[in-house]
Amino acid sequence: MRSTLFLLALAGTLLPIASAHTRIFAAWVNSEDQGDGQGVYIRSPPNTDPVKDLTSPDIVCNVAGTKAVPSSVPLQQATT
C-alpha cells in the first residue's frame, strides 16, 4: 500500500513534465480531416526541445516562431 501511494505521488509529479511538449500535424473540422498541416496551416518547430536561452527571441514562440504559415483552416460559427 505504501509503495502504491509513493508511485502515484511520483507519477503525479512527473506528469506535468511529460505533458509539457507536444506537436500537432493535422486538424479535423466537423469530423473532416483537413490534411497534413505541417508548414501549411500549422507552424511546426523543428523539434520540441526547450529553449534554454532566456534572452533569445525563440522563448516567445519557439524556434522560427515569427515565420508565418501560408494559410489557415477556415471555421464557421458553431464548428466542432
C-alpha positions in Angstrom: 0.0 0.0 0.0 2.8 2.4 0.9 4.7 1.7 -2.3 1.5 2.2 -4.4 0.9 5.7 -2.8 4.6 6.5 -3.4 4.3 5.5 -7.1 1.1 7.5 -7.5 2.7 10.6 -5.9 5.8 10.2 -8.2 3.6 9.8 -11.3 1.7 13.0 -10.2 4.9 15.0 -10.0 6.3 13.7 -13.3 3.0 14.1 -15.3 3.4 17.9 -15.9 6.9 17.3 -17.2 5.8 14.6 -19.6 2.9 16.7 -21.0 4.9 19.9 -21.4 5.9 19.3 -25.1 3.7 18.3 -28.0 3.4 18.5 -31.7 0.3 18.5 -33.9 0.3 17.7 -37.5 -3.3 17.9 -38.6 -6.8 19.2 -37.6 -10.3 18.0 -38.1 -13.3 20.3 -38.6 -16.7 18.8 -38.3 -15.1 15.3 -38.4 -13.4 16.1 -41.7 -9.6 15.7 -41.8 -8.0 18.9 -43.1 -4.9 17.1 -44.3 -1.3 17.4 -43.2 -0.9 20.9 -41.9 2.8 21.0 -41.3 4.1 24.1 -42.9 0.7 24.8 -44.5 -1.6 25.8 -41.6 0.4 24.6 -38.6 3.8 26.2 -37.8 5.8 23.2 -36.6 9.1 23.9 -34.9 12.0 21.7 -35.9 11.9 19.9 -32.5 10.3 20.1 -29.1 13.5 20.8 -27.2 13.1 23.5 -24.6 14.6 26.9 -25.3 17.3 27.3 -22.8 18.5 30.9 -23.5 16.0 33.1 -21.8 17.2 36.2 -23.7 16.6 34.5 -27.1 13.5 35.7 -29.1 12.7 31.9 -29.5 11.5 31.9 -25.9 8.2 33.6 -27.1 7.1 31.3 -29.9 9.8 28.7 -30.1 12.3 28.3 -32.9 11.2 30.2 -36.1 8.2 31.5 -34.2 8.0 34.7 -36.2 7.7 32.9 -39.5 4.0 32.7 -40.6 2.4 29.8 -42.3 0.9 30.4 -45.8 -2.7 29.6 -45.0 -5.3 28.8 -42.2 -8.2 26.5 -41.7 -11.5 28.3 -42.2 -14.1 27.8 -39.5 -17.7 28.7 -39.3 -19.6 29.6 -36.2 -20.6 26.5 -34.1 -17.9 24.4 -35.8 -16.8 21.3 -33.9 
